[in-house]
Amino acid sequence: MDQNHFTTDTLRKKGAHLTFEERVIIQTRLRDKQSYRSIAREIGCCVNTVCNEVKRGKVLCYNGKVERYRAADGQSTYEAHRENCGRKCDAIAKGAFLDYVQKRLQEHHWSLDACFGRALVTGEFQRGEMVCTKTLYNYVTLGLLGKIKSIDLPLRVKRKNARKRVREHKKKFGRSIDERDPSVDERQDFGHWECDLVLGSRSKDEVLLTLVERKTRCSLIRKLPNKESASVIAAFRKLKDGMFRGCFSRVFLSITTDNGSEFSSLSELEKLSHTRIYYAHPYCSSDKGTNENHNGLFRRFLPKGKKIQDYPVEHISRVECWANTLPRKILGYKTPEECFREEMLAALTA
């Protein structure tokens, strides 16, 4: 039987685990027939801590006839528990899901959250077979997601806060966004679009006209010969008389764009349909943030500094298809294409 005697000279930190010296004090004071309360007062902990420690460290002595507390056994039990405490890494146990994520990232260029949400919604994996989005990002940082690194996640290395600036003396091409119905901001109604141009290496080269529907996040990309206002209005006329023939006014209730000179003639579209054109505040890209975000997605496949004419129409169509089939968390991990199809059917049958 242990006969060690220790005393503590320093005050015990509140909430700290018991040390071996404190366990020896418990053993010694129990041998001296002191109560749990007096032992707890001497150590500087609560009574329950002493009671629980005595239960963990009791052993049978004298051929199993007497049960007593031993500091050494209490310490060994504590150390064994400490080795098994804390969350364990699920990278091995959930390797099938991580393989699924890597495949979607490398082949389809999905985001980590899209991989998690889509797998859960479609039932490809049960929740217990998956790790959450935050854990996936942690695995990337720790290098546990194969060859995927932080540099492979576009938004992780480029996000920054931008200052919002409104110019007082501004040019006006038409109706200001201040006149737009506040209900448009709630994204409850289908048919409200945002519009912008994506330029190539030089402003005189071919450009891309990008449109995004605010509710469904469905996007359209059209190649234009230049950034002149005549080319922009011609593209909208083509949409009106082609893809959305007979239903343009029901699909395009409003269009919000910036104050660039290329959109100076866009207000003429109001004469051809019931569509309302709104112009954002100068230097306020947040007024059409959905479109700006999608332009960032398109830039993954159409990087800055490259000429737009170097990309064939088929490549542009594939980029558009990829964006419209990318599951979105904000859509309940449905794709914009699925949501747009549902809203179009509802709009045309109303």
C-alpha positions in Angstrom: 0.0 0.0 0.0 1.3 3.5 -0.9 2.5 5.6 2.0 3.4 8.8 0.0 2.7 12.2 1.6 2.5 15.3 -0.5 1.2 18.8 0.1 0.5 21.5 -2.5 2.1 24.9 -2.0 0.4 26.8 -4.8 -3.3 27.6 -5.3 -5.1 25.2 -7.6 -6.5 26.7 -10.8 -10.2 26.6 -11.0 -11.5 24.0 -13.5 -8.2 22.2 -13.8 -7.9 18.4 -13.8 -6.6 16.7 -10.7 -2.8 16.2 -10.6 -1.1 13.1 -9.2 0.0 15.0 -6.1 -3.6 15.9 -5.4 -4.6 12.3 -5.8 -2.0 11.4 -3.2 -3.6 13.9 -0.9 -7.0 12.3 -1.4 -5.5 8.9 -0.6 -3.7 10.1 2.5 -6.7 12.0 3.9 -9.0 9.1 3.3 -6.7 6.9 5.3 -6.9 9.5 8.1 -10.7 9.2 8.0 -11.3 12.7 6.7 -14.6 13.5 4.9 -14.9 14.2 1.2 -15.9 17.8 2.0 -12.8 18.6 4.0 -10.6 17.0 1.3 -12.2 19.1 -1.4 -11.7 22.2 0.7 -8.0 21.4 1.1 -7.4 20.7 -2.6 -9.6 23.6 -3.8 -12.2 21.7 -5.8 -15.8 20.7 -5.4 -17.0 17.7 -3.4 -18.3 15.9 -6.6 -14.8 16.0 -8.0 -13.4 14.1 -5.0 -16.3 11.6 -5.0 -15.9 10.8 -8.7 -12.1 10.5 -8.3 -12.5 8.0 -5.5 -14.9 5.9 -7.6 -12.4 5.8 -10.5 -9.4 4.9 -8.3 -10.8 2.2 -6.0 -9.1 -1.2 -6.0 -9.4 -4.4 -4.0 -6.7 -5.0 -1.4 -5.9 -7.8 1.0 -6.9 -10.6 -1.4 -10.1 -8.8 -2.4 -11.4 -8.3 1.1 -11.0 -4.5 1.3 -11.8 -1.8 -1.2 -9.6 1.3 -1.0 -8.6 4.3 -3.1 -5.1 4.3 -4.6 -3.6 7.4 -6.2 -1.6 5.4 -8.7 -4.6 3.6 -10.0 -6.6 6.8 -10.2 -3.9 8.5 -12.2 -3.6 5.5 -14.7 -7.4 5.5 -15.2 -7.3 9.3 -15.8 -4.5 9.0 -18.4 -6.4 6.1 -20.2 -9.5 8.3 -20.4 -7.5 11.2 -21.7 -6.1 9.2 -24.6 -9.7 8.4 -25.7 -11.2 11.8 -25.3 -11.9 14.4 -27.9 -13.2 14.2 -31.5 -11.5 11.8 -33.8 -10.7 12.5 -37.4 -13.2 10.8 -39.8 -11.0 11.0 -42.9 -10.5 7.3 -42.9 -13.9 6.1 -41.8 -15.7 8.4 -44.3 -13.3 7.9 -47.2 -16.0 7.0 -49.7 -17.6 10.5 -49.2 -14.2 12.2 -49.5 -13.6 10.4 -52.7 -16.9 11.6 -54.0 -16.0 15.2 -53.0 -12.6 15.0 -54.8 -14.2 13.7 -58.0 -16.8 16.5 -58.0 -14.2 19.1 -57.4 -11.8 17.9 -60.1 -14.2 16.8 -62.8 -17.2 19.2 -62.3 -15.5 22.1 -60.4 -18.2 22.1 -57.6 -17.7 23.9 -54.4 -17.2 21.9 -51.1 -20.6 23.0 -49.9 -22.3 22.0 -53.1 -20.7 18.5 -52.8 -22.0 18.2 -49.2 -25.5 19.5 -49.8 -26.1 17.7 -53.1 -25.0 14.3 -51.7 -27.3 14.8 -48.8 -30.4 15.9 -50.8 -30.1 13.2 -53.4 -29.5 10.5 -50.8 -26.2 9.3 -52.2 -24.8 9.3 -48.7 -26.4 9.3 -45.3 -25.6 12.1 -42.8 -23.6 9.7 -40.7 -21.4 8.8 -43.7 -20.5 12.4 -44.4 -18.5 15.3 -42.8 -19.9 18.8 -42.8 -18.8 21.7 -45.1 -16.6 23.3 -42.3 -14.8 20.0 -41.8 -14.2 19.6 -45.5 -12.5 23.0 -45.5 -10.4 21.9 -42.5 -9.4 18.8 -44.3 -8.2 20.9 -47.2 -6.1 23.0 -44.9 -4.6 19.8 -43.3 -4.0 18.2 -46.6 -6.4 15.3 -46.0 -8.4 15.8 -49.1 -6.0 14.2 -51.6 -4.4 16.7 -54.0 -6.9 19.4 -53.3 -5.3 22.5 -51.7 -6.6 25.9 -50.7 -5.3 27.4 -54.0 -7.7 25.1 -55.8 -10.7 26.8 -54.0 -11.1 30.0 -56.0 -13.0 32.1 -53.4 -10.9 31.0 -50.5 -7.8 33.0 -51.7 -9.5 36.0 -53.3 -12.2 37.2 -50.9 -11.8 40.8 -49.6 -14.0 43.5 -48.3 -14.7 46.4 -50.7 -15.7 49.9 -49.7 -19.1 51.1 -51.0 -19.0 54.5 -52.7 -21.9 56.5 -54.2 -21.0 59.3 -56.5 -23.2 62.4 -56.1 -23.0 63.8 -59.7 -23.8 60.8 -61.9 -25.0 60.3 -65.4 -28.5 58.9 -65.8 -29.6 56.7 -68.7 -33.0 55.9 -67.3 -34.9 54.7 -64.3 -32.7 54.5 -61.1 -32.7 51.4 -58.9 -34.1 53.6 -56.2 -37.4 53.4 -58.1 -37.4 49.6 -58.2 -40.1 47.9 -56.1 -38.6 46.9 -52.7 -40.1 43.4 -53.1 -37.5 42.6 -55.7 -34.9 42.6 -53.0 -36.7 39.7 -51.3 -36.3 37.4 -54.4 -39.8 36.0 -54.0 -41.0 36.9 -57.5 -39.6 35.3 -60.7 -38.5 37.3 -63.6 -36.1 40.0 -62.2 -32.7 39.9 -63.9 -29.3 41.5 -63.4 -27.1 42.3 -66.4 -23.4 43.0 -67.1 -20.6 42.6 -69.6 -17.5 40.4 -69.2 -14.6 41.9 -71.2 -11.5 40.3 -72.7 -8.0 41.5 -72.8 -8.9 44.6 -74.8 -12.2 46.6 -74.7 -12.5 46.7 -78.4 -12.5 42.9 -78.8 -15.5 40.6 -78.4 -17.3 40.6 -75.1 -19.8 38.5 -73.2 -23.2 39.7 -72.1 -24.2 37.9 -68.9 -27.7 37.8 -67.3 -28.7 36.2 -64.1 -32.3 35.7 -62.8 -32.3 36.8 -59.1 -34.7 34.1 -57.7 -33.5 31.0 -59.5 -29.8 32.1 -60.1 -30.2 30.8 -63.7 -27.7 32.5 -66.0 -27.5 33.3 -69.7 -24.3 34.1 -71.6 -24.2 35.7 -75.1 -21.2 36.5 -77.2 -21.2 40.0 -78.6 -18.9 41.4 -81.3 -18.1 44.5 -79.2 -19.3 46.5 -76.2 -21.3 49.1 -78.1 -24.8 49.8 -77.0 -26.1 48.7 -80.4 -24.7 45.2 -79.9 -26.3 45.0 -76.5 -29.8 46.0 -77.6 -29.4 43.7 -80.6 -28.7 40.7 -78.3 -31.9 41.5 -76.3 -33.9 41.7 -79.5 -32.6 38.3 -80.5 -33.6 36.9 -77.1 -37.1 38.4 -77.4 -37.7 37.1 -80.9 -35.9 33.8 -80.4 -35.5 31.9 -77.2 -38.3 33.7 -75.4 -40.6 34.4 -78.3 -44.1 35.3 -77.1 -43.2 35.2 -73.4 -40.4 37.7 -73.0 -42.4 40.2 -70.9 -43.5 37.4 -68.5 -40.0 36.1 -68.1 -38.2 39.5 -68.0 -40.2 41.6 -65.6 -37.2 43.8 -64.9 -33.5 44.1 -65.7 -31.0 45.8 -63.4 -27.7 46.9 -64.9 -24.9 49.4 -64.3 -24.3 52.9 -65.8 -21.8 51.8 -68.4 -22.2 53.5 -71.8 -22.8 50.0 -73.4 -26.2 50.0 -71.6 -27.2 53.5 -72.5 -29.8 52.3 -75.1 -31.2 49.5 -73.0 -34.1 51.6 -71.8 -35.4 51.3 -75.4 -36.3 47.8 -74.5 -39.2 49.2 -72.5 -40.8 50.4 -75.8 -40.7 46.8 -77.2 -42.0 45.0 -74.1 -43.3 45.5 -70.6 -39.8 44.9 -69.1 -38.6 47.6 -66.7 -34.9 48.7 -66.9 -33.2 49.9 -63.7 -29.7 51.4 -63.4 -27.6 50.7 -60.3 -25.8 53.4 -58.4 -22.3 54.2 -59.8 -19.5 52.2 -58.1 -22.0 50.0 -56.2 -21.5 46.5 -57.6 -23.5 45.2 -54.6 -26.6 46.6 -56.3 -26.3 43.6 -58.7 -24.3 41.3 -56.6 -25.8 38.1 -58.0 -24.5 38.9 -61.4 -21.1 40.0 -60.1 -20.8 36.7 -58.2 -21.7 34.7 -61.3 -19.1 36.6 -63.3 -16.6 35.4 -60.8 -17.7 31.8 -61.5 -17.4 32.4 -65.3 -13.9 33.7 -64.9 -12.8 30.3 -63.7 -13.1 29.2 -67.3 -12.7 32.6 -69.0 -9.7 34.1 -67.1 -8.8 37.8 -67.3 -6.2 38.7 -69.9 -7.5 36.2 -72.5 -9.3 37.3 -75.7 -13.0 36.3 -75.8 -12.7 35.5 -79.5 -10.3 32.7 -78.6 -13.2 30.8 -77.0 -15.7 29.2 -79.4 -19.4 29.5 -78.8 -19.4 25.8 -77.8 -17.0 26.6 -74.9 -19.2 29.5 -73.8 -22.3 27.2 -73.9 -20.5 24.6 -71.7 -19.6 27.3 -69.1 -23.3 28.4 -69.1 -24.4 24.8 -68.7 -22.0 24.2 -65.9 -23.2 27.2 -63.9 -26.8 26.3 -64.4 -26.3 22.7 -63.3 -24.2 23.6 -60.2 -26.2 22.7 -57.0 -26.7 25.8 -54.8 -27.1 25.8 -51.0 -29.5 28.8 -51.2 -31.8 26.8 -53.5 -31.9 23.8 -51.2 -29.1 22.2 -53.3 -31.3 22.2 -56.4 -29.7 23.4 -59.6 -30.6 26.8 -61.1 -31.8 24.9 -64.2 -34.3 22.9 -62.2 -35.6 25.9 -60.4 -35.8 28.0 -63.6 -37.8 25.2 -65.4 -40.3 25.1 -62.5 -40.7 28.9 -62.5 -41.1 29.1 -66.3 -43.8 26.5 -66.2 -45.6 28.4 -63.5 -45.3 31.7 -65.3 -46.5 30.4 -68.6 -49.5 28.6 -67.2 -50.6 31.4 -64.9 
